C-alpha cells in the first residue's frame, strides 16, 4: 500500500495511491488518491468516499518525524572508501532535525555558508510504533513502511565542524517522498532493491541495498538499544558510492525500485 500526504491547496491530507508503477517508478496517468480520514499512522487506514486525481494534487513529505531522524553514516563500503576512510565496525549514528524535511518538488536551498553541497540518495525506514530494545528478529514488527530520502550534506562544513549536525541539519536538507510503501520488504530480495541518483538526468549513483554493511534489522536493534523510537521517526540507512556536488539550478532525482522517484531542484537560499 502506498500512503501519500498531499494538499489540494488547503490543509494536508492523507491518501492511498492506486495502480501500479511503471518501469521508471512512476504511477499511471489515471492514478487516483483515495482520501483517508485522519493520519493513518495514528488512526489506522480509514478510507473515505473522496478521490483525487494524483495529477491534480501536490505531494508533500509523506511523514514529518514526530521527534527525530536517525541517520546512519558510511553504511556502504564503497561510500566509506570514497570519503577517505574504512567502514565502521558498528553502525555510525547521528541525528537530524525534523525541520530539515521537505517533500517532492520542494527546493533544496543552498546555504550561503557552504561551497560544497552534496546529494546522497538513500532508502528511508518509517517507524510505526513506540519501540525500545528491539531484537533484530523482531525489527519488521516496528516498521510502518519505506520511502526515499536525499540526505543532503554541506561537505565542507562537515569537515570544518568535525561533526555533522550543521552540515546535515539545514532546512530543506532531508527531502522525503513521494509516499510510504507499506508492503515493501528489502530483506526479501536476494539482490536487494536498486537505488539510483540522477543529477540533471545523468546517472551518478547506482547501488543496491544488498551492499548495506549493516542491514535494517541490525540498524533498528542498534538504535533502539540506545534510544526510544516513536511513530513517524525516520531512519536513513546510508548512501551508496557516487556522492558529489550539486549547484544552484541543478535537479536531483533519487529512484528506488518499488518506491518510485523523488525529485528536487536546487535553489539559492
Secondary structure, 3 states (H helix, E strand, C coil): CEEEEEECCCCCEEEEECCCECCCCCECCCCEEEEECCCHHHHCCCEEEEEEEHHHCEEECCCCCCCCEEEEECCEHHHHHHCCCCCCCCCEEEEECHHHEECCCCCEEECCCCCCEEECEEEEEEECCCECCCCHHHHHHHEEEEEEEEECEEHHHHHHHCCCHHHHHCCCCEEEEEEEECCCCHHHCCCCCEEEEEECCEEEEEEEHHHECCCHHHHHHHHHCCCCECCCCEEEEEECCCCEEECCCCEEEEEECCCEEEEEEEEEC
